[in-house]
Amino acid sequence: MFDRILVAIDPNGSGRGALRTAGALARSTGGAVRVLHVIPTTVAGDTVVRLEDDTEAATLLREAIDFLRTEGTEADGRLVRALTEMVPSAISAAAEEFEADLLVLSPRHRGAFAALLHPRVSDAVSHASTIAVLLAPEEPAREQPGNQR
């Protein structure tokens, strides 16, 4: 059913749940996963400003692909650049280019007011998508020995 899965990750660490979910689904169907990371940029005056270092972005992508392959999932990855307001379009375009039949995202959890000021990428992508979109929850922080809640 889901043979080509695109999973979009970001540098805030919320993508591990999406990676695990995409990998498990791909293994259950014999499918493949493409990991996408959009390197965001913004415009300040007449200058395009990178909001993430290329080396850090490449490391994030490589670690995600390695994680999936270690779990036994066929995986590859892509880095793309986009202005912050164009990130949802970049994700949708990557899904179309990969001919994905499922798109997996981890939504950022923010309050309603913060989301109003800065719309969630997952909301924009899911509303505009022509394929199935799965919002995978973030993994809970694991307790370290000696830490109590």
SERO-448768 format. One record per residue (C-alpha): residue number from 1; x, z, y. Coordinates in steps of 0.001 Angstrom, whole numbers, plus 500000, padded with zeros to 6 digits. Layout:
% SERO-448768
NUM,X,Z,Y .
...
This chain:
% SERO-448768
1,500000,500000,500000 .
2,502695,500977,502531 .
3,505678,498779,501714 .
4,507285,498543,505151 .
5,507329,501768,507138 .
6,508710,502112,510645 .
7,509579,505644,511710 .
8,510441,506268,515358 .
9,512692,509221,516145 .
10,513894,510849,519347 .
11,516846,513109,520131 .
12,514858,516335,520515 .
13,514989,517017,516776 .
14,511281,516610,516099 .
15,511827,513581,513866 .
16,512804,515376,510648 .
17,509185,515800,509546 .
18,508486,512131,510271 .
19,511575,511106,508288 .
20,510586,513247,505308 .
21,507029,511911,505369 .
22,508085,508267,505727 .
23,510671,508656,502969 .
24,508217,510252,500549 .
25,505628,507543,501177 .
26,508198,504764,500754 .
27,509491,506231,497496 .
28,505950,506567,496137 .
29,505228,502872,496771 .
30,508699,501415,496237 .
31,508764,500544,499929 .
32,511435,500563,502602 .
33,511839,502451,505851 .
34,513249,501223,509133 .
35,514295,503987,511493 .
36,513909,503164,515167 .
37,515429,505003,518058 .
38,514656,503893,521595 .
39,517403,504697,524081 .
40,515477,505508,527254 .
41,516499,504332,530686 .
42,515009,504827,534125 .
43,515413,503235,537520 .
44,516829,505238,540413 .
45,516817,503171,543568 .
46,518335,499869,542500 .
47,520266,501275,539521 .
48,519255,501446,535868 .
49,520247,504868,534553 .
50,520765,505601,530863 .
51,519138,508868,529861 .
52,521046,509111,526595 .
53,524629,508408,525604 .
54,525097,505390,523295 .
55,527369,507341,520939 .
56,524816,510144,520592 .
57,522041,507619,519944 .
58,524091,505834,517273 .
59,524932,509165,515612 .
60,521263,510204,515596 .
61,520270,506919,513974 .
62,523074,507008,511406 .
63,522209,510593,510404 .
64,518537,509649,509972 .
65,519376,506660,507777 .
66,521841,508732,505734 .
67,519196,511441,505261 .
68,516690,508916,503892 .
69,519225,507244,501624 .
70,520337,510625,500262 .
71,516687,511283,499401 .
72,516589,507968,497482 .
73,514794,505857,500085 .
74,515773,502298,500964 .
75,516430,502501,504699 .
76,517955,500722,507641 .
77,517760,501260,511373 .
78,517657,499803,514857 .
79,518573,500988,518325 .
80,516738,499458,521283 .
81,516740,500167,525000 .
82,513660,500535,527137 .
83,512569,502002,530424 .
84,510853,505325,529798 .
85,507417,503902,530619 .
86,508034,501015,528197 .
87,508992,503122,525158 .
88,505527,502782,523513 .
89,505699,498989,523909 .
90,509211,498938,522448 .
91,508015,500884,519402 .
92,505043,498556,518925 .
93,507271,495485,519268 .
94,509708,496881,516697 .
95,506852,497521,514264 .
96,505653,493946,514708 .
97,509161,492508,514300 .
98,509684,494540,511090 .
99,506195,493545,509890 .
100,505511,497217,509267 .
101,502274,498243,507645 .
102,502679,501886,508683 .
103,504169,503525,511746 .
104,505225,507187,511513 .
105,505784,509312,514635 .
106,506235,512993,515431 .
107,504145,513909,518437 .
108,505588,516296,520971 .
109,503369,519282,521471 .
110,502706,519958,525124 .
111,499926,521439,527115 .
112,497140,519258,528472 .
113,498467,519416,532029 .
114,501986,518367,531017 .
115,500542,515546,528911 .
116,498491,514394,531889 .
117,501618,514153,534053 .
118,503760,512619,531293 .
119,501611,510911,528626 .
120,502758,511315,525053 .
121,504453,508321,523489 .
122,502570,508977,520244 .
123,499221,508797,522074 .
124,500057,505502,523755 .
125,501388,503941,520546 .
126,498494,505081,518372 .
127,495877,503817,520825 .
128,497458,500369,521102 .
129,498603,499909,517493 .
130,497208,497213,515231 .
131,498600,498961,512124 .
132,498103,502405,510618 .
133,499791,505220,512525 .
134,500641,508544,510929 .
135,501469,511502,513161 .
136,503747,513733,511119 .
137,504012,517339,512256 .
138,507316,518824,513238 .
139,508926,520911,510567 .
140,508753,524632,511282 .
141,512015,526315,512148 .
142,513529,527874,509067 .
143,514220,531568,509244 .
144,517832,532549,509097 .
145,518808,535582,506986 .
146,518446,538697,509073 .
147,515997,537105,511538 .
148,512577,538635,511649 .
149,509547,537428,513519 .
